[in-house]
C-alpha cells in the first residue's frame, strides 16, 4: 500500500489558513469573547439569590408544578453553598453562546435539508463525521486557530453541538403529514407560507427536542474544553484531577450534574408544553368542515 502523507497535507492546510485568514480568526475571536463576557456579565450582575429566584421561577413556568421548581431551587442552593456559583455562571455563559450559535447555524441547514434531497444527501456524511469524531479532536483545530482560552472552547463546543439541531429539524419537517401540506397547497399557499405556517409549527416539538440535545451536548463539551483554558466548572474538574483533589473534583462534578439536570428538565418541559398547545390548536372539532377561502390552519382551528 502506498503511504499517504496525510499529516503533511493537514499541516499545510492549517498553515495556509493561518497565513491567509488570520485576520478573520482574530475578528471572530474578539466577537466570541465579547458575547461570552456579555452573557457572563448578565448572569453575575444580580445577587445570586435574585438570580436563583429567577431560575426557580423559570422552572415553575416550564413545568407548572412546584416539585421541579423546588428541586431546582435546592440544587442551585447547593451549588452556591459549595462556593461554585461563579464557575457555574461561567459555564452557563459559554453554554448559552455556543447553543445559540449552534441553533442559528443548525436550524436553517435542517430546513434546507428537509426541502431538498440533494442538500440532505450532501449534509448527511458531514453530520456523521462530526458526530463520530472523538470530542478531543475538536479541540485541536480550535487551539491552532484561536489559541488557548475560552474562545477555542466555545468554537469546539459550537461545532460539536450543531448536528442534533440539523438532524432533528430535518426530521420534524419531514414527519409533517403530507395531507396537511397538500391542503395548504390547495388553498393557494406558497412554499414559504407552508414552511412558516404549517411545517415549522407542526415540527416544533421535534425541533425543541433538538434544542434540548444541543444544550446537553454543549454542556458536555464545555467540561472537556476546560482542558484548553475554557474556565468554569471544566477548569475546576481539570485542576482537581491534576492535583488529585478528590473533594474539589467532586464538588465541580456535582455542580455540572445539577446544571445539566436543570437545563435538561427546563428545555424539555418547554418543548412538551409547546407540543401539547400546538396539538390542541390544530385538532379539528367534531363536524368541522374547512370553509372555502380559509387558510389551512385557520380552517382547522376555527
Legacy VTK file of the C-alpha trace (Angstrom):
# vtk DataFile Version 3.0
C-alpha trace
ASCII
DATASET POLYDATA
POINTS 302 float
0.000 0.000 0.000
1.281 3.489 -0.812
1.993 5.683 2.192
-0.080 8.846 2.060
1.338 11.907 3.880
-1.995 12.921 5.388
-0.280 14.627 8.327
1.741 16.857 5.972
-1.388 17.746 3.997
-3.245 18.739 7.153
-0.332 20.841 8.410
-0.117 22.641 5.071
-3.861 23.332 5.088
-3.751 24.683 8.635
-0.722 26.841 7.871
-2.409 28.162 4.724
-5.460 29.189 6.718
-3.334 30.822 9.383
-1.284 32.754 6.814
-4.234 33.997 4.754
-7.155 34.244 7.186
-5.539 35.201 10.476
-7.467 38.483 10.442
-10.768 36.636 10.167
-9.846 34.409 13.099
-8.862 37.448 15.187
-12.185 39.182 14.499
-14.136 36.001 15.265
-12.149 35.518 18.461
-12.914 39.049 19.671
-16.599 38.698 18.802
-16.952 35.376 20.607
-15.123 36.711 23.641
-17.401 39.756 23.784
-20.513 37.564 23.559
-19.309 35.305 26.358
-18.333 38.281 28.523
-21.721 39.938 27.928
-23.581 36.750 28.853
-21.447 36.274 31.933
-21.984 39.904 32.968
-25.757 39.484 32.739
-25.594 36.333 34.850
-23.197 37.598 37.505
-24.533 41.155 37.919
-27.647 40.299 40.007
-27.283 38.965 43.516
-27.024 35.154 43.479
-30.268 34.822 45.434
-32.099 37.057 42.953
-30.832 35.003 40.022
-31.652 31.803 41.905
-35.228 33.024 42.340
-35.417 33.771 38.603
-34.157 30.281 37.733
-36.672 28.744 40.131
-39.497 30.766 38.588
-38.371 29.644 35.135
-38.508 26.014 36.235
-42.031 26.506 37.577
-43.129 28.310 34.375
-41.815 25.425 32.293
-43.339 22.552 34.269
-46.240 24.354 36.031
-45.614 22.143 39.052
-43.982 23.013 42.337
-41.878 19.839 42.623
-39.455 20.648 39.747
-39.166 24.232 40.941
-38.343 23.074 44.487
-35.739 20.592 43.247
-34.172 23.285 41.059
-34.060 25.706 43.976
-32.414 23.159 46.279
-29.870 22.180 43.636
-28.893 25.779 42.922
-28.657 26.491 46.644
-26.290 23.535 46.948
-24.101 24.987 44.177
-23.959 28.305 45.983
-23.194 26.652 49.327
-20.237 24.832 47.722
-18.844 28.205 46.506
-19.246 27.113 42.870
-21.666 29.827 41.792
-19.150 31.924 39.836
-17.749 28.917 37.964
-21.280 27.693 37.238
-22.241 31.048 35.748
-19.080 30.987 33.610
-20.051 27.568 32.299
-23.643 28.661 31.723
-22.473 31.712 29.760
-20.398 29.521 27.449
-23.293 27.058 27.039
-25.701 29.869 26.148
-23.415 31.370 23.498
-22.461 28.005 21.982
-26.046 26.705 21.954
-27.460 29.876 20.393
-24.825 29.906 17.633
-25.329 26.168 17.019
-29.089 26.684 16.661
-28.637 29.700 14.369
-26.484 27.550 12.092
-28.175 24.182 12.514
-31.881 25.015 12.149
-31.566 26.743 8.727
-29.393 23.883 7.473
-32.004 21.405 8.696
-34.759 23.352 6.937
-32.733 23.331 3.716
-32.055 19.600 4.062
-35.762 18.906 4.600
-36.674 20.866 1.482
-34.027 19.440 -0.836
-32.920 15.847 -1.207
-29.587 16.941 -2.651
-28.828 19.087 0.381
-29.833 16.235 2.676
-27.551 13.781 0.885
-24.672 16.265 0.961
-25.133 17.165 4.624
-25.623 13.639 5.986
-21.985 12.408 5.687
-20.729 15.670 7.176
-23.017 15.214 10.184
-21.956 11.574 10.512
-18.323 12.668 10.535
-18.989 15.381 13.118
-20.871 13.014 15.435
-18.362 10.140 15.242
-15.246 12.296 15.606
-13.775 11.984 19.133
-14.568 15.022 21.218
-10.927 15.765 21.993
-10.180 16.086 18.281
-12.455 19.139 18.139
-10.063 20.955 20.418
-7.011 20.598 18.163
-8.035 22.883 15.262
-9.730 25.281 17.677
-6.478 25.702 19.611
-4.460 26.097 16.405
-6.713 28.855 15.086
-7.718 30.644 18.298
-5.018 29.837 20.855
-5.544 28.908 24.494
-8.521 30.292 26.395
-12.287 30.406 26.409
-12.647 31.090 22.657
-11.427 27.680 21.382
-13.692 26.063 23.968
-16.702 27.963 22.613
-15.790 27.146 18.995
-15.291 23.438 19.689
-18.496 23.326 21.722
-20.495 25.032 18.965
-19.258 22.695 16.238
-19.883 19.666 18.438
-23.472 20.759 19.181
-24.613 21.556 15.616
-25.545 18.019 14.338
-28.596 17.455 16.624
-30.097 20.777 15.532
-29.735 19.858 11.854
-30.956 16.274 12.149
-33.986 16.888 14.361
-35.087 19.955 12.400
-34.994 17.952 9.177
-36.731 15.006 10.853
-39.504 17.169 12.301
-40.290 18.851 8.966
-40.214 15.576 7.043
-42.619 13.987 9.531
-45.330 16.564 8.846
-48.329 14.817 7.309
-48.317 15.176 3.533
-52.107 15.622 3.535
-51.749 18.789 5.594
-49.228 20.154 3.103
-51.495 19.230 0.192
-54.384 21.008 1.894
-52.263 24.127 2.287
-51.281 23.952 -1.382
-54.921 23.541 -2.357
-55.731 26.800 -0.577
-53.084 28.575 -2.632
-50.322 28.839 -0.043
-46.809 29.347 -1.334
-43.780 27.323 -0.291
-42.591 29.924 2.210
-46.069 30.236 3.687
-46.356 26.468 4.034
-42.980 26.327 5.744
-43.759 29.221 8.082
-47.424 28.489 8.898
-47.661 24.692 8.585
-44.397 22.774 8.632
-42.444 24.666 11.286
-45.345 24.889 13.794
-46.152 21.184 13.434
-42.475 20.233 13.618
-41.840 22.422 16.651
-41.934 19.581 19.256
-39.187 17.725 17.371
-37.221 20.939 16.879
-37.481 21.635 20.609
-36.129 18.152 21.260
-33.193 19.185 19.071
-32.760 22.327 21.164
-32.630 20.148 24.265
-29.963 17.911 22.717
-27.924 20.910 21.593
-27.876 22.283 25.135
-26.879 18.931 26.610
-24.082 18.349 24.097
-22.819 21.890 24.590
-22.662 21.360 28.344
-20.817 18.059 27.990
-18.252 19.638 25.677
-17.746 22.689 27.901
-16.310 20.479 30.637
-13.813 18.963 28.199
-12.969 22.444 26.926
-11.672 23.232 30.390
-8.506 21.398 29.351
-7.602 24.260 26.982
-8.351 27.083 29.398
-12.105 27.263 28.890
-12.697 28.217 32.513
-15.807 27.478 34.532
-16.606 24.095 36.005
-14.475 22.338 33.400
-11.383 24.117 34.676
-12.330 23.165 38.250
-12.565 19.481 37.337
-9.319 19.511 35.320
-7.457 21.288 38.092
-8.779 18.840 40.676
-7.631 15.898 38.555
-4.126 17.297 38.112
-3.813 17.965 41.835
-5.603 14.772 42.904
-8.028 16.894 44.907
-10.942 14.466 45.215
-13.189 16.786 47.225
-12.829 19.736 44.870
-13.343 17.496 41.854
-16.490 16.020 43.369
-17.905 19.494 44.016
-17.209 20.546 40.409
-18.694 17.366 39.005
-21.766 17.642 41.221
-22.280 21.234 40.058
-22.111 20.062 36.435
-24.714 17.383 37.147
-27.080 19.851 38.828
-26.741 22.352 35.973
-27.252 19.614 33.379
-30.398 18.298 35.079
-31.803 21.810 35.395
-31.199 22.722 31.743
-32.488 19.363 30.528
-35.719 19.480 32.543
-36.499 23.110 31.734
-35.854 22.828 27.987
-37.720 19.504 27.755
-40.692 20.916 29.684
-40.947 23.917 27.386
-40.830 21.605 24.364
-43.579 19.358 25.739
-45.814 22.320 26.578
-45.363 23.780 23.115
-46.154 20.435 21.520
-49.343 20.000 23.589
-50.548 23.524 22.844
-49.853 23.072 19.140
-51.772 19.787 19.015
-54.746 21.354 20.796
-54.809 24.322 18.412
-54.572 22.183 15.279
-57.072 19.479 16.321
-60.254 19.989 14.273
-63.528 19.964 16.244
-66.043 17.249 15.511
-68.073 18.024 12.397
-65.821 20.897 11.279
-65.535 21.282 7.517
-62.952 23.666 6.034
-64.583 26.718 4.520
-63.545 27.766 1.053
-61.213 30.739 1.133
-59.820 29.999 4.602
-56.178 29.223 5.129
-55.205 25.663 6.089
-54.554 26.471 9.731
-57.496 28.828 10.067
-59.908 26.201 8.795
-58.527 23.616 11.195
-58.603 25.872 14.235
-61.977 27.531 13.511
LINES 1 303
302 0 1 2 3 4 5 6 7 8 9 10 11 12 13 14 15 16 17 18 19 20 21 22 23 24 25 26 27 28 29 30 31 32 33 34 35 36 37 38 39 40 41 42 43 44 45 46 47 48 49 50 51 52 53 54 55 56 57 58 59 60 61 62 63 64 65 66 67 68 69 70 71 72 73 74 75 76 77 78 79 80 81 82 83 84 85 86 87 88 89 90 91 92 93 94 95 96 97 98 99 100 101 102 103 104 105 106 107 108 109 110 111 112 113 114 115 116 117 118 119 120 121 122 123 124 125 126 127 128 129 130 131 132 133 134 135 136 137 138 139 140 141 142 143 144 145 146 147 148 149 150 151 152 153 154 155 156 157 158 159 160 161 162 163 164 165 166 167 168 169 170 171 172 173 174 175 176 177 178 179 180 181 182 183 184 185 186 187 188 189 190 191 192 193 194 195 196 197 198 199 200 201 202 203 204 205 206 207 208 209 210 211 212 213 214 215 216 217 218 219 220 221 222 223 224 225 226 227 228 229 230 231 232 233 234 235 236 237 238 239 240 241 242 243 244 245 246 247 248 249 250 251 252 253 254 255 256 257 258 259 260 261 262 263 264 265 266 267 268 269 270 271 272 273 274 275 276 277 278 279 280 281 282 283 284 285 286 287 288 289 290 291 292 293 294 295 296 297 298 299 300 301
